[in-house]
Amino acid sequence: MSMCIATYRSYDDNADFNKKANSIAIGLTVGSWTDLPEANKASMEKHLGKVISIDVHEPANAVAGERYADIKIAYPDINFSRDIPALLVTIFGKLSMDGRIKLIDLDVSQQFASAFPGPKFGIEGIRNLLGVHDRPLLMSIFKSVVGHDLATLREQFYEQALGGVDLIKDDEILFENPLTPIEKRVEACMDAARQAEQITGQKLLYAVNLTGPTSKLASQAKKAINAGANALLFNTLAYGYDVLHELSSDPDINVPIASHPAMAGAMYPSPHYGIGAAVLLGKLNRLAGADLVLFPSPYGSVVMPRKKILLLKKYCLMRCIICKLASLCRQPVYILELYRLY
């Protein structure tokens, strides 16, 4: 049977973790098991979650608050539709509110992954667009942006382009506004990019921030591309992975998409709650089709521990977890602290 496997870290000083694990596996799938008649059990068996493993960690000297178990549970694919919201609600919707428990890993099945084409470009595609194959990539951003007109924004872009960067991204807080509407912004900045290229001989990608009502995002993206945009920036967690998937799989949106980590800090930093950074920013971004994944570094103004960084990097680069789909072997570029390299 095809299954997706979730791994949780549950903290409790007194819990029977075997009982807890079975409660999760049953509660998030068939709801009840021991009370079902035997005839019903036979038909419901294929929908029942399965406890794969329970690894209990007892703290030294019985330190309060440090006893936990890593619980791995498999969920039958038959229970949910082939979309990331359905998967997340199944494995962590109600459970996310059940005490000190964190989703720390997620392995999707080949059957589930088959609904997702993955990144259009990924590392090789990004490097081919830039013509850079033998060195790290460098990225810069607009600071500041709010309240500036097109002429000021263009000049700032031009100065960055002359500095020799490979990618320039909008600030994630630069939304649609009368001073720098997306089409005019793209036209001005891409003109500056062409002017700078005549001096530096270097191509660059401009990731323009894609914003607005969800229902209009695809048309906004196409307007930007028609105006000359060669990359997009997207605040994935604010809109949702399913929206990123819709954008990345649209054949008319034929430029790389950079996934910004805005809102991630509400979900990954706590050891007791939320979703691990490697899943939140790594596996799910990749599944949804991000070509570039942005996340903090161990040493910038917004810090993520080095160990977590390396795991996130691994999940961005590895050739699929369970699935063997060739399409998912296009790995997204990962960028540390918005300008670091891979």
N, C-alpha and C positions, 0 to 999 in steps of 0.2 A: 504494500500500500504506500502511495506517495504521501510524504509528510514534511512539514516545516518544523524545525526544532528550535525552541527558545530556551535560553539559559538565564536563570534568575539568581540573584544573590539575596537571600532572605535573612534578616537579622532578628534574633529572638533569644533571650536568655533561657527560656523554659520550654520552648515549643518542641513537640514531637514532629520532627521535620519529615518523617515518612508519612505521617498523617496529613501534614500540610501539603506535601507534594501531590498526594492522591486527591486531596480536596481541590487543588488547582486543576489538575488534569481532568477531573470529572466536572467541576463547576464551570469551566470555560468551554466545555464541549456539550455533553448530553445533559448536564444539570444535576442529575441524580442517577445512582446506579443500584445500590443495594435495595432500594424500594421498588425497583422495576420487576414486573413479572418475568419469568424466564423466557417466555415467548417474545416479549419486547426486547429483552437483552440480545437475542439472536439478531434482530433486525437493526439494533442500535450499535452493535459492536464496531461497525466500520466507522462510526462517528466519534468513538470514545478516544480521548487523549491518553497517551501512554507515558508513564514515568520512565525515563531512560536511565537516569542516575541521580544520586543524592550524595554530595560530598560535604560532610559536616566538619566544621573547623571549631574546635574547642579552644578558647583563649587560655593562655598561661595564667595560672593563679586565679582562674575564674573571674577575670576582670569583667565588671558589669558593662553590658552594651556591646561587647565584642564577639559574642557567639553568633556564628552564621553558618548557613549552608548554601552551596551552589547546587541548584536544582535544575535539571535538564528535562524538558517535557516535549514530546512530539505531538503535533496537531495534524489530523488528517486534512489533506487538501480539499477533500470533498465538502468540508464544512464551510468554506468561504470562497467567494468569487475571486477572480484573478486581478485583484487590485490591492495596492498597499494599504489604503484605509481599512479594508476588510480584514487584512492580515493583522494589522496593529490593534484593531478593536478586539479581535479574537484573543490574541496572545497577551494583551496588556491593558485593555480598556478598563474594565472594572477592577482588575487586579492591581492596577497602579495606585489605587486608593486604599489598599488593604495593608496598612502598616508599613514597616520599613522593608521595602522590597524594591529591587532595581533590575531592569532588563539589561543584562550585560553582554549577551551575544544572541545572534540569530542566524541560522542557516536555512535558506530556502531550498525547496526541492527543485529538481530540473523541470518538473511539470509546471510549478508556479513561475519559475524564471522564464519559461518559454513565452510568457505574455509580454516580456519586456525586452526590447531590442538592444538596450544598453546605450552607452555613449556613441554619438555619431562619429566623433573625431578621436577623442582620447589622446594619449601621449603622442603616438606616431602622427596622427592627423594634425594636432596642434603644431608639432615641429615641422611638418611638411608645409603648412600654411606660412610659417615664419621663415622657412629655409634655414633653420638652426638645428643642428644634430650633434654638435660636439662640445657643448657647454651648457651650464645651467641657464634657465630662463629667469628674467628679472621683470618684476611687475611694480608699477607705481599707481597711486590713486590721487583723485582730486581732493584737496584740502585747502581752503574751504570752498563750499559751493553754494550754499543757500544765500539767495539774494543777489548773486552776481548775474550780469547780463552775458549775452553770447560772446561779445568781443573779449570780455575778461576771461571767460571760460576757455575760449579758443587760444588766447595767449598763454594761459597756464598749461594747456594741453601741449602747445607747440614747444614750450620750454622743457617739458618732460620728455617729449619725443626726441629733442636734440640731445638729451642726456643719454640716449642709447638703450632705453628700456624696450622690452619685447611686448609687454602688455600694459595698457593703461585702462583702469576701470573707474567708472563713476563711483562716487560715494553712495553707499546704500541708502542714504537719506535724501538723495536727489530725486524727487518725484516730479511728476508732470506739473508744469507751472508756466505762467505767461512769459517769463523772462527767457527760459531755455527749454521750449517744447522739444520733445524727443526727436522729431524729424529735423528741425533746424539745428539742434545740438549735434546730431550725427553729421549733417552736411558740413557744419563749421569745423568740427574736430577731424573728420576724415580729410578735409581739405588741408588742415594743418599737418596731418600725418603725411600726406603726399609731398607737401612742401619740405618737411623735415627729411623725408627719405631721399630727396635730391641732394641733401647735404651729407647725411650719414650713410646712405646706401642700405639702410636697414628697414625691413618691413616691421609693422607692429599690428597688434589686435587692439581694438577699442571695445571694451565691454560696456555697452550702454545699459543703464538701469531700466529694467522692464517693470513698469508699475501700472496701477489702475485697478478697476474692478475686475474680478476673476473672469467674468464672461467676455471681457474685451482684450484680454492679454494676448491671445493669438493674433488678433488683428493689429494690435499695437506692435507686436514683434515683426509682423510682415511689413508694416509701415516703416519701421526702423531699417529693416533689411533693404527695402526698396529705396530708401534714402542713402544707402551705402554702408550700413552697419555691418561689421565683419565679426562681431561677437555680442553676446548678451550677458548681463548680470541679473541674477534672480534671487530674491529673498525667499528661499525654498520653504523654510519652516513657518513663515508668516502665511504663506499660501497653501502649503501642503505638498507632499511628495507626488500625489496624483496629478496635480497641476503641472509640476515639472515633467512628469512622464508624458502628459498630453503634449506639452510643448516640444520635448525632445524627440518624440516619435512623429511629429508633424513633418511631412516631407518638404513642405514649403518653408519651414524654419531651418534653413540649411547653413547655419553658422554655429560655432561652439557656444555652449551655455556654461557660465561660471556660477556655481551655487555658493551663495554667501551664507555664513553661519549665524546671522542675526537671529536672536531668540534662543540660540542653543544653550546659553548660560543658564536658562531657566530649567534645563532638562538634564544636563550631564554632570555638573560638578559634584553633587552630593554623593557620598558613598552609599547612602541608604535609600535614595529615591531617584526616580527618573529613568533615563535611558543612557547607557554607556556611550561615550563620544565615538568610539570606533563603529558602533552600529548607527548612531544618529547621523554622524557626518560622513562616515565611510560607506558601509554596506548599503544603506538605504539611498544615499545620494547616487551611488553607482548603479543600483538597480533601476532607479528612476531616470537615469540617462545623463547625469551631469558629465560634462567634458573636463571641467576644471572644478576642483573642490578647495574652498578656502577655509582655513581654520587657524587658531592661534598657535604660537610657538612656545617653547619653554622659557624664552628670554625677552619677549616683547612687552608692550604695555598691557596686553591681555594675555595671561599666562595659562598654558596647559602643561602638565607634567610631561617630561621627556618620554617616560614609559608609555603613556597614553598616546603621545605623538607617534611613536614607532609602531604601535599596534594599528592606529588609524591609517598610517602610511601603508602598512602591510595589507590592510583590507581594501585600500584603493588600488593596489597594484597586483594582488594575487589573482591568478587565473581561475576564478570562480571557487566557491566554497564547496558546494555539493554538485552544482550543475556543471555540465561539460559543454555548454553552448558556445560555439565559436563567436557568436555576436557579442557575448559578454566578455570576451577576451580583449576588447578594446578598453584599456584602463584609462580612467581620467587622470589628468595632471593634478597633483596636489600642491597647494601653495601655503607655506607657513607664514603666519602673520601678514598675509596679503601680499607679500613681496618675496617670500622665500622660494626656494627651488627644490626640485626633486632629483 
